[in-house]
Amino acid sequence: MLEEEGVITGFTVLVDETQVGFGFSVFVSVKLDRQVDDQLVAFEKAIALCPEVVDCWLMTGSRDYLLRIAVANLREFEQFLTGKLTKVPGVASLETAIPIRRVKGHQARIA
C-alpha cells in the first residue's frame, strides 16, 4: 500500500563505507561563478560522473551546492579536489569541512 501511494519509493542496502575503503568523508560547499540554468545543469552532469560524490544538494544561501565526498583518505580527497572538482567549468570557489564524527544519521523521517 505504501509503495502504491509513493511513500516507499524503493529499497536500499546500507553499506559501512569504512568497511569498503571509503571511511573518510569531506563536506564541500561549491559556489559557481554564475547561477544560470545551463551552468547548473552542466555542473550537475559533471558531478553525476564522480563516484566520490555520494550526496549533492542544490542549496540556498551564499553557496550553490553542498557535496559529501567519500574517499579512503586525505590524499585521495586531494586527488579528487585537484584532479576533478576544481576542473569542473563554472566552479568559482570551494569551502571544505572535515567531520569529526556522525552524531545522528537516518535515511528518512517518517514521524
Secondary structure, 3 states (H helix, E strand, C coil): CCCCCCCCCCCCCCCCCCCCCCCEEEEEEEEECCCCHHHHHHHHHHHHCCCCEEEEEECCCCCCEEEEEEECCHHHHHHHHHHCHHHCCCEEEEEEECCCCCCCCCCCCCC
